[in-house]
Amino acid sequence: MLRALPRRLATRPGAVARRSPRLQRRTRPVGIAPGRGRLVAAGSAVRHSPRCASAQQPGSLLSARRGSWCGCSPRRHEGHRGLFRPEDRMLLAPVSPEAQVRLRDEDARHLGDVPKAELADKLRALTDRLDQLQGALHAEAKRAVLVVLQGRDAAGKDGTIRRVFGPLDPQGLTVTGFKVPSPLELSHDFLWRIHRAVPAQGEIGIFNRSHYEDVLVVRVDRLVPEVVWRPRYEQINHFERLLTESGVTILKFFLHISPAEQRKRLLARLDDPAKYWKFDEDDLRKREQWDVYTEAYEEMLSRTSTAEAPWYVVPGDRKPVRNVAVAEVVVNALERLDPRYPPAPAGAETLRAGLNAP
């Protein structure tokens, strides 16, 4: 059985099924503004000078690299919407609330030439800073941070949790993986099990998959009628607004990988005995529905990226790039929150004197 399965990974996903007329109409503009050849996936419009000088600042991971992240020719920089901000750090730009997201395979391979050692140094510095900020957030116990990780099978959700959040104090960290709903969960509304797992004040909570499964797999597999799942976009937006108004900062990451990279990772799960447990034959069925899932992801990103709870499209083909990109956004968000350790207790000097007395 296992030896036969990789054959299904040999072709581009979706090739076995004819694309729907709707998908055929969308083939040309996916990831490209018509007639311009520019990314429209994420972020605010920025104006680049020729050769992308704005992305070539000293000390930047993007500095002076041929074919820099924007992918534009020198003549095509006006109004470009890129995955990253044109700043000195590798900081992802959020998906604009009005954006019509189009995902391209090549978007998953951004920053493919950044040296691995450089990325490792950057991640080490970011996780050290994240550890400091988490300590203050936990001690202050006034606000919470929710990190949502979504992506295709083998996109790297588990690896992101290990590499980015592994060094943190587990006392202030919660990780929740959302699998197929239980009978009890199905007897409630689709957000019931999600709300129960929202991090408390002082915690960083991580969702490995999330409530977005209810507009993804539920949609593609037709588990409920469209009249049921389509209103969920707005219901999710209202739910997330409630959380943010209650002091929860929400950061949502779509880990974007290419078909070739997914194939490589799925094969690795068949080659490594330590990864057999990760392999599910259902992953191959979903892979054959690549284009249908792409359409579902694009609408999810377009309709649920808000000012309060933005989405970030993370280039996921290179794991070190993915880890640095996610860590950078989380650190930046915590620095904006500026958590502080509580002040010394009242009468601290008297208490200290009492402890020092013979």
Number of C-alpha atoms within 10 A of each C-alpha: 5 10 8 8 13 15 8 15 19 10 14 14 21 16 12 11 10 9 15 11 9 9 15 11 11 13 13 11 15 21 21 18 16 10 7 11 15 21 23 25 29 29 23 21 15 15 15 20 14 14 20 25 13 17 25 18 16 10 9 14 21 25 18 15 15 11 16 19 20 24 19 21 13 12 10 18 21 15 13 22 24 25 26 24 22 24 15 16 18 23 20 24 22 26 28 23 21 13 17 16 25 23 24 18 16 14 25 22 21 22 21 16 14 16 12 14 10 11 19 15 11 21 22 16 13 22 22 14 16 22 17 15 21 23 20 17 25 23 17 16 18 15 20 25 27 25 20 21 26 23 19 22 19 20 24 24 21 12 15 21 19 13 17 22 20 14 14 19 13 12 11 20 19 16 18 16 12 15 10 8 11 9 8 8 14 12 10 10 9 17 17 13 18 15 13 8 17 21 23 20 19 23 25 26 22 24 23 19 18 18 19 21 15 20 21 20 14 16 19 16 11 11 12 12 10 13 8 13 17 13 11 19 19 12 14 19 17 12 13 20 18 13 19 17 10 12 14 26 21 22 21 22 22 21 23 25 26 19 19 15 18 21 20 12 17 22 15 15 17 18 13 10 10 10 12 14 10 12 18 12 10 9 14 19 13 19 21 19 19 18 20 18 19 18 19 17 22 16 17 17 29 22 18 24 21 18 12 18 22 18 28 28 29 26 28 26 26 19 17 21 26 27 26 27 26 28 26 22 20 22 20 14 15 19 13 9 15 11 21 15 13 10 7 8 8 8 8 10 11 10 11 10 10 10 9 8 6 5
